[in-house]
Amino acid sequence: MVSALVRDAPLGQIIRYITKNRVLQYPDERPDFVIPASYTRHIRPLPKRLSTDATVVPHIESEGPATEEVCYLDPETVLEKHETVSEDESTDLEKIQTARTQYTARTQISRVGTRTALHKSTTQADLEQQFSLATVERGPSRPIEPETLQDGTILVDWYDTDDADNPQNWSFGKKNVVLAQILMYTMGVYMGSAIYSPSIPGVMARFGVEIGVASLGLSMYVLAYGIGPLLFSPLSEIPIVGRNPPYIISYAIFVILLVPTALVDNFAGLIVLRFLQGFFGSPCLATGGATLQDVYSLIKLPYVLSLWAFAATCGPALGPIISGFSVAAKNWRWSLWEMLWMNGPIFLSLFVFLPETSSATILLRRAQRLRRLTGDEHLKSQSEIEQANLTPRTIIMEALWRPFQLIIMDPSIAFTAVYTAIVYGIFYSFFEAFPLVYNDMYDFNLGELGLTFLSVTVGVVLSISWYWWYIYYRVEPSIRAHGLGAPERRLIPALFVTFLVPVGLFIFGWSARRDVHWIVSCVGIVITMVGIFLIIQCIFLYLPLVYPQYAASLFAGNDFLRSALATGAIHFSYPLFRNLGVDQGVTLLAGLAAGCSVGVYVLFFFGARLRAKSRFAAK
């Protein structure tokens, strides 16, 4: 497993390039590779190895006598064939769906990544099919027959249903290595936002600026990692690029920028560098979820996405804990150096051990190797064909216009984007409210102030514990027994926890007084975070089920809007709390959250009608 990890990681790919693929070879580059019989039936010229050793001829697996053994198609091929059925042949959708499910159960079709499954789903029936595939237990390995198009193109696919190169078939350990690295990467970048907070008094003193101006070091970082996904998310979907280049190149720039940021002695330079840090750190936000979708099936995805959300939520909360004591003991630059010490090792881990997870990219590279091996130029991957049709205009449309088009033209998307933006803004307002409460009212020092952010982590841990119980004992059995059902079912937990946000805020705001113990206000934060975390989890599961084809654009638009509002919250919350007081200022935020709670019920009870009128929803 280790050699395969290194081979598919950026370091391994560089070594392969330098050695002209003589080191860290793939199985189909070795002399003892046997071409599957399912491919030899389609390859026209005699196989020849077009490499540095042209005398080596690959083995061809003998087809043997004719049998009734069937080669089973990949789910993407099955879906495409159903999508091309004429209207006269597809009048009874339920019969087609039943046939698909029976076919899946009978042949044990290999699985595709969640990202691919969502992109290929244009109807609710397609989604049901993909969830059926995800719930079927793996059976004996079966060969997969490559499809031949009318122009003679042979679509390179997985060799069999247990193909080791398919990220869905990776071992539990290999998947967990990917998961752990994405979590560390996400937490390291997100921690970079609020780790700056304890340095704000030092920045004010060094550069002679007011607190609102000094807070730009936090807000510009947050704004930039909301802008970044608009570029990096569509870039990682291009098969020839894949997931890893945007990760590694941008993260390398991010780590390099940490040095001048810690040394700069100019306020304008500090803010510009912080903005650039947020921008180049944003691929973990842009495509971290996509990487997990490549590896984990639809049915198991909620578990790992909740861990990814844990890293994204607790990163900013842990930042002040890490830098609070050090900044007080040393100076305001110390928090910026801590970012380098933390992210440097994480970058090295990704560089050496993070494999490429995009199935589109993996199959494109396989097709390139098979062409070199056989000399047959008809061998191509489906992603290679689709990539040939990509134009700069299409990429720009998907990156810059589609996310905002969805928000503007669909009320359901608009509400969920605004709601998540508000709760995210409330979360970032804590970084201005906490100093006013715990420094001014309870006389905490910077280190003790940082420790109060542990209440955020406690709330998220409690949320995940209940959420996993709910998914495992309620959602999974229901899907296996009755199918996916209406997407609005994913919003059921939100109907109950949506009121926890205003309730927790009221407790925090009105108990923040010298005559009330500080732990009471922390309990309010715990309750608020339980509500915020579970609401976002419900919405992020609901949206891809309603708009599966536009999932990437949905999240890019949502990321930008909530980061933009969080940026505003960092600046308006301080004067808000100073002028109205923490109690009345938090009450205003709680009122906004309570108003949005009504919208969750509207979305639950009238979601089907809204979907029927939407031009983007899966019908």
Number of C-alpha atoms within 10 A of each C-alpha: 10 8 12 16 19 20 24 22 22 23 19 23 19 14 16 17 12 11 11 12 16 14 14 17 15 16 10 15 18 12 13 12 15 14 19 18 16 19 19 17 10 17 17 13 11 11 20 17 21 17 14 10 9 10 10 15 17 19 13 14 14 12 12 7 5 6 7 5 8 11 15 21 21 22 20 19 16 15 17 11 10 16 14 10 11 9 8 7 11 14 11 10 11 11 11 15 16 13 12 22 18 13 14 20 17 11 18 19 27 28 24 26 25 25 26 19 25 23 15 19 22 19 17 20 18 22 24 20 22 30 21 21 25 22 17 17 9 17 14 8 14 20 22 24 21 23 18 14 10 7 7 14 18 22 23 26 27 22 21 21 24 21 18 13 17 24 26 22 20 17 11 8 10 19 17 14 15 20 22 15 18 24 22 22 27 25 25 25 28 28 25 29 25 25 26 27 27 29 26 21 15 17 24 18 13 13 13 12 15 13 15 16 16 22 24 22 25 25 28 25 28 31 24 23 29 26 21 23 28 27 20 24 26 20 20 23 20 19 22 16 14 19 25 23 14 22 26 19 13 20 27 18 14 25 22 14 17 21 14 13 20 19 12 14 12 11 18 13 13 19 22 15 22 27 22 20 28 26 25 25 29 32 29 31 26 28 26 22 20 24 24 24 27 24 26 26 24 23 20 16 17 21 15 17 22 20 17 24 21 20 25 22 23 22 24 26 28 25 26 32 22 19 28 26 20 20 21 16 12 10 13 25 19 21 26 22 16 19 24 20 12 18 23 18 12 19 22 14 15 23 21 17 23 28 24 22 26 28 24 25 22 22 23 24 18 21 23 16 19 22 19 18 21 21 18 19 17 19 27 22 25 20 19 21 13 12 16 8 8 11 10 7 9 10 16 14 14 20 22 16 14 19 25 20 16 21 20 12 13 17 15 23 22 17 16 23 21 18 24 24 22 22 27 23 22 25 21 26 24 21 23 20 22 18 21 19 23 22 15 12 15 18 14 16 15 23 19 16 22 26 17 22 23 19 21 24 22 18 23 27 19 15 22 20 10 12 20 15 11 13 16 15 11 11 16 17 12 14 16 15 8 9 16 22 13 14 17 20 13 20 21 14 16 23 16 14 19 24 21 24 28 25 21 22 28 24 21 27 22 17 21 25 18 13 9 12 12 18 14 16 24 23 20 25 30 28 27 31 28 25 26 28 26 23 27 20 21 20 20 21 17 19 21 22 23 27 27 26 22 21 19 28 24 23 23 28 27 25 24 24 24 23 26 22 22 25 25 17 23 26 20 14 23 23 14 19 19 12 11 13 16 24 18 16 19 26 21 17 20 24 16 16 24 17 13 21 22 13 17 23 17 12 18 18 12 13 17 16 10 15 18 12 11 18 13 17 21 21 16
